Amino acid sequence: MRENAYRNLSAKLRGSVITPGSGEYEVARRVYNGMIDRRPDAIVRCADVVDVTTVVNFARNEDIAVAVRGGGHNGAGLGVCERGFVIDLSLMKGVLVNPVTKTIRAEAGCTQADLSHAAHDFGLAVPLGVISSTGIAGLTLGGGMGYLTRKYGLTVDNLLEANLVLADGHFVTASAAQNPDLFWAIRGGGGNFGIVTSFLFRGCPVAQVFAGPMLWEMEHARELLEWYREVAPAQPEELCGIFAFLKVPPGRPFPEELHGKTMCGIVWAYCGPLDLVEEAFRPVRKFREPRFELMTSMPYPALQSMFDAIYPPGLQWYWRGDFFGQISDRAIDEHLKFGEQVPTLHSTMQLNPVDGAVGRFNRHDTAFSYRDAKWSMVIVGVDPDPANAEKITAWTKNYWAALHPYSLGGAYVNFLMDEGIDRVKAAYRDNYDRLLKVKRKYDPANFFRINQNIRPD
Ligand SMILES: Cc1cc2nc3c(=O)[nH]c(=O)nc-3n(C[C@H](O)[C@H](O)[C@H](O)COP(=O)(O)OP(=O)(O)OC[C@H]3O[C@@H](n4cnc5c(N)ncnc54)[C@H](O)[C@@H]3O)c2cc1C
């Protein structure tokens, strides 16, 4: 009976329905986080908006749970479900750059690499994240932060419009002029309200950047963090510095004596005029000389993919985060303790700057609430070997528990694992009640529930 229904569905699609009997199934059900092992009843690969509408109507009528997949990078694995359907948008990769209006329309199956590649040719960029294989859909709907954020804001701060298929199958546009309540909610509220089929972004004038990592020995970590918390936020918004604890990858260009060594560092990215690079880095150069550095000018898409090779799909991931308004001396004590214990080669802790342009919005202007934060911390336990899953998870949880008391109380929604409703509420603070109202209007039956869920009940 179900097989028949799937065949009927398949006949209506330009895309395809991949079921457990299909040769593609084992690959198609995988997401980026190798820790996630779920078996949906079908993966429906949509080729266009009509496919999305068709599968939404089908799933709703048949009472089938759906997970929505953009780039499949969600740490908690929300792009796949056990049983139910995965609505997979990865075939929908169209990008249209308008050089006159300096806007970029991108379909929801694009990765950051897809969008940045197309926009770069026109000297434009959208502030996105730091690994280019991440999907723009999940990233944008949670807020979106990265190297350009201090200067140009979050990804959602550059979102002008989105097209969505709602739970009832209607196709709508959300913008400041059309369905403004929905537009407010999707700028941080995740996939709770409908399936975005395309985004319209404002392009920012970014082509070449000057960027790269500087690393110091752990014995200088306290001095570095004390310096970083004062100096980095005081710099012009063109200069972004992501602080990290890490183990040095065992390969070129890193010197052999540093391979596998735990170090502290800052990944810098400067997006201002290149003839002013020296001036921009003058305050940085006043700090102790790094043990290793690799700073150079490069196209923005190259920066965005600089760490891709270290983080291929399929590794085990467990992460946790929180926003911070300051880095207190007590917080530094805890950072030093856990930074020394980075458990595996791929594990890290990062402080992503979210000051500057992000704070030009009021915390009620968008669903994304933490406009008062200076850093979004993410503690990331990563390893290829499933046998180390417990080890990386324990380090992450313990590190997070030690730092949480010094945080602003909640995390970036895209850095949440399956942490329960209170953590979802804490991600939105007093925006949660308004999100609830929008959810009750656009998805009262909670059809879109495989996400960091705003529960309408
Ligand atoms: C290696 C790595 C690096 C990262 N770096 C950054 C970073 O620098 N900055 C940052 O901000 N974030 C970063 N993230 C977090 C990232 O934003 C989230 O993991 C995000 O969920 C990824 O989006 P996706 O489309 O790939 O996710 P998916 O797993 O495909 O989807 C995640 C969820 O998003 C929702 N969703 C996806 N597509 C749609 C759609 N079209 N319509 C409605 N809902 C949809 C669904 O609820 C789904 O459950 C990183 C993640 C990883 C794994």
The ligand as an ORCA input file, in Angstrom:
! r2SCAN-3c Opt
* xyz 0 1
  C      31.556     22.155     10.176
  C      30.501     23.147     10.544
  C      30.829     24.484     10.594
  C      29.867     25.425     10.941
  N      30.209     26.741     10.983
  C      29.260     27.664     11.222
  C      29.574     29.043     11.160
  O      30.710     29.431     10.918
  N      28.583     29.931     11.376
  C      27.310     29.539     11.641
  O      26.452     30.415     11.783
  N      26.985     28.239     11.728
  C      27.927     27.301     11.527
  N      27.607     25.979     11.592
  C      26.282     25.596     12.066
  C      25.287     25.580     10.939
  O      24.761     26.863     10.792
  C      24.155     24.612     11.271
  O      24.685     23.333     11.444
  C      23.059     24.619     10.203
  O      21.968     23.885     10.689
  C      23.531     24.020      8.911
  O      22.614     24.204      7.883
  P      22.333     23.027      6.829
  O      21.374     23.544      5.824
  O      23.625     22.485      6.357
  O      21.650     22.017      7.825
  P      20.640     20.774      7.635
  O      21.173     19.711      8.521
  O      20.397     20.448      6.222
  O      19.309     21.378      8.220
  C      19.247     21.729      9.570
  C      17.873     22.198      9.945
  O      17.651     23.429      9.276
  C      16.323     23.491      8.849
  N      16.292     23.645      7.396
  C      17.239     23.286      6.503
  N      16.871     23.678      5.284
  C      15.690     24.292      5.416
  C      14.799     24.937      4.510
  N      15.089     25.065      3.233
  N      13.650     25.465      4.988
  C      13.333     25.359      6.289
  N      14.147     24.779      7.193
  C      15.304     24.255      6.749
  C      15.608     22.293      9.275
  O      14.969     22.551     10.505
  C      16.720     21.299      9.529
  O      16.321     20.425     10.471
  C      28.544     25.001     11.237
  C      28.230     23.660     11.168
  C      29.194     22.737     10.843
  C      28.854     21.291     10.847
*
